[in-house]
Amino acid sequence: MTILAIVLIFLVLFMVVISTVLLVIGPVMLLQPHRRTHEYYKHITTILHPSDIGLQHEQLTLKTAEGIALNCWLIRAKDRPRGTVIFLHGVSECMIVGLPLARRLHDEGYHVFLYDSRRHGDSGGHFCTYGFYEKHDTTTVMNALLARTDLEVGRIGLFGTSMGAAVAIQVAALDSRVAGVVAESGFATLRGVYDEYQKRMVKLPWHYLRNLVIRRSEAIAHFKASAVSPLEAVRNVHVPIFFLHGTADNLIKARYTERVFANANEPKELWLIEGARHNDMAEVGGEEYYRRILGFFNRTLSVPA
């Protein structure tokens, strides 16, 4: 047997092994990201609950159309609200990460609603679909808020970070009750961001491996990955959007937000925070980060006197 034949056999066996491994673990990694709950965050922060930053809240559970329980917090404004902001967290995270922003929004006069996305935190659900089903869960939240007779909701804004940004854009493309969106560190398409993830994890850029995992994931979770595309959904958004991204983000590149921004309708804003990574936007942006976000919601949500 020649050396060339041995090399070819080795390459074929290697591809078979890699494909088999990805076929098994790929869908698990994509559809069932690690859950970060109170136990995880207590090792990295002391802000774990609204009461830790002096906020009164209502703990509640909402059910999705399929009956999945969503773990939620409602933080009411002290007086008549300027509007309501719904916080949408990123993959593997939970609503705890939204508390620092919730403090600022509350002080500015907004109701703030935070919840653990399906298959995250303390919510139910078996699979994460990055917006395919999650966008309807946000609609469920808005239905529940607007059905309450004890709550003046006002205009509704969405703040989404990472996966939450992708969900927020998909929601706004479907639901006219959204008055404004802040999209932080989001991706353009699920297929595109999975390519980046695959390259980091297995160092192989081959598209056929991505397609293998995505097709298997679609069959398991009964969703369509190509439909998870903020890049396309944003064309159907006709309310103001404020895009933010860190120039040093090595998990989701800033160029993805720039592509979505280019497809977005006016009015739109883009702020690339120099030197910010995926999870330190507020720290690097400092007070200007909060000033710009609050200013955006004040312009788009506040009811004129």
N, C-alpha and C positions, 0 to 999 in steps of 0.2 A: 504494500500500500504506500502510495507516495505521500510526501509531506503535505502537498496541496489537498489530497483526499482527506487526510487526518484533520487538517484545519477546517475543511468544509463540514465534516461530521461534527466536529466540536462546536462550530457555529450553529449548526442545526439543533444540536442537543441543548445548547445554551438558550436559544430562542424558545424552544419548547418548554424548558424549565421556567424561564422568566415569564412566559405567557401564562403558564399554569399557575404560578404563584400570584401574578397580578389578577388573574381571573377569580382567585379565591379571596385574596385580601384587599384588592383594589376597591370593589364595591363596599366593603365594610368601612374602609377608611373614608370613602366619599360620602356614604349615606349615614354613617353612624360616628360622627366626630366625637371626640372625648368630651364628656360632660364636666364643666367646671361649675361647682356649686359653692355654698358657704364654706365648706371644708377646705376647698382649694384657696379661696380668696383670703381666708383668715390668716394665712401665712404671709401675705404680701400687702395687706392693707387693714386699717382699723375701721374703714367705712364699709360696713356690711349690711346696713339696714337704714332706712330713712331716719330712725330715731338717733342714729350715731351722728347725724349732722343737724339735729334739732327739728326734723320735719315730721309732722303728724301725717298719717297715711291711713288708707283703707286697704286691707288685704282682701283680695277676692279671687275667685276662680271663674273663668269663662270657658265655655265648651265650643270647639270648632264645629263645622258642619258634620264632620265624621265622629264627633263626640270626644275628641282629644281635649284633655284638661290643660288650660293655660294658666300658669301661676302669675298673678298680677299685683301691682301696687298702683293705687291712685293717690297722688299727692295734690291736694286742692290748693288753689290760690287763697290767700287770706281774705281778700275782698272780691268784688266783681272781677272776673278774670279778663285778661286781655285776649285770651284764646286758650287753646289746648294743644300741647305738643306730645306726640306719641314717640317714645324712644325705642329704636330697633337695634339690637346689639349684633355683634359679629359671630362668626362660626366658633363653636366651642365655648363661647362666653355665656353670660347670663345678665339679667337686668341689674345686678350689683354694679357693673361697670358704668352704668348711666347715672349713678347717684351724684357725682360731683357736678355734672351738667344740670341735673334736676334741681340742685340747690340754687344755681344761678337763675334758672328759668323761673323757679318759684319766687325768688326774691324780685324778679322782674314783673311778677304779677300773672304768671301762667299756671293753669292746671298742668300737671305732668303725669302721663300714664306710661308705666314701664311694665313689660312682661317678658317672661322667658319664652323664646320661640319654641315651637314643637321640636322634640328631641334635644332640648337644651335645658340646663338648669334643673328646676323642679317641675317642669311641664312634662306632659306625657308625649306619646308618639314614638314610633319605631325608626322613622327615617327623616333625614334632612334633605330637602329638595331645592334649597337655595332661592326660593321664591315661587316655584311652580305651584305649590299648595300654600306656602306661607303668605302670599299676597292676599289670599282670601281670609286668612286668619286676622290680618290687620283690618279688613273690612268688617269682620265679626266684632272686633274691638270698637270700631266706630259705631256700628249698629247699637251695641250695648250702651255706649256713652250717650248717644243721642236719644235713646229710649228712656233715659232716666228723667224723672220729673223733679228731682232734687238737685239737679246739676245744670248750670248754665254753661254750655260747652263753648260757644262762640265758634270762631273759625278754627280749623284743625290743620296743624302742621306736622310733618314727619321729620324726625332726625334719625338718620341711619348711618351706621359705621360699618365698613367692610361688607360682609354679607348683608347687613341691615340696610346699607346704602342701595344695594342691588334690589332688595325687596321693596324699599321705599319708592324707587323709580317705577317698578312694576305695578305697585299699588296706584300711584298717581296716574298712570296711563289708563287705568280702568275705572277709577272712582273719582267723580267730579267733586266730592266733598273735601278733597285735599286742597288746601289753599296755598301751600308752599312746602318745599322739600330742601333739607340740607343733606347732601350726599357726601360722606367722608370716606376716603380710601376704598372706594368701590371697584368692582371689576366690570369688564365690558361684556363678556360672554362666559358662561360656565365652561364651555369647551376650552376657551382660551386660558382661563385661570387654572384649569386642571392640567393643561400642558405644562405650565410653569411649575405646578406642584409635582408633577411626574419627574420633570428634569431635576428638581431638588432632591427627591426621594430616591430614585433609582438611576439617575444620571443618564437616562436614555430618552432622546427626543422623538422616537419613532411614533408617528401618528397612529399606526395600526394598534399599538398598545393602548393608547388613549381610547380609541374607538372600541376596543375589546372591553375595557372596563366600563365605559359609558353605556354601551349596549346592554351589558349584563345588569348594570345598575338600573337602567330604565325598566327592564323586565321585572326586577325585584320590587322596586318602589312604585311602579306604574305611573311613570311620568315621562316627559319628553325633554331631554336636556337642551335641544336646540331652541326650545321655547323660553329658556332662561337666558334672556339677552337684554340687559339694560340698554345696550347699544341700539337695539331696535325699538324697545319699549319707549325710550325717551322721545322718540319722534311723535308719540301720541300724548305727551305731557304738555299742557298749555297753561301751567302755572309757574311762578318763579322757582328756579332751582339755584342753590348755592353749592358749588362743588369745591371740595377741599381735598388735598392730597399732599403727602410728604415727598420731597424730592429724593430722599434717601430710603424710601420704602423698598425693601428687598423681598417682600412677600407678595405684594400686588404692585406692580410698577405704576408710576405716575402717568405713564403714557396711556394707560387704559382709561383713566379719568379724562385725560385730554381728548381721547377719541369720542367718549360719550358726550363730553361738553360740545364738541364740534357738531354732533348730531342733534343737540338740544335746540328747542325753540327759544326765542327771546320771551321774557327777560331771563337772563342767566348770568351767573357770576362764577369766576374761577379764581381760587387762591392756592398756589403751590407754595407750601411752607418749606423754606430752604432748610435742609438738614434734618427734617423730621422723618422718622421711620414710621412703621405701620401702627405702632401702639403708643407713641409719645407725642401725638399732635398737640395736645393741650399744654404739655410741659414745654415743648419747643416754641409753640405759638404764643405762650404766656397770656397776658391780659388781652392782647389784641385778638387772640383766638375767641375768647368769650365775647368780647366787644362786637366782633363781626357777626357772630352767630345770633346774639341777642338783637343786634341792629337789623339783621335780615328778618327775623320773626316779628320784630316791632313794625317793620314796613309792610309785611305781608299778612299778618294775622290780626294786629290790633284793631279793634273796632273804634272808629272815630268818635270823639265825644259828641 
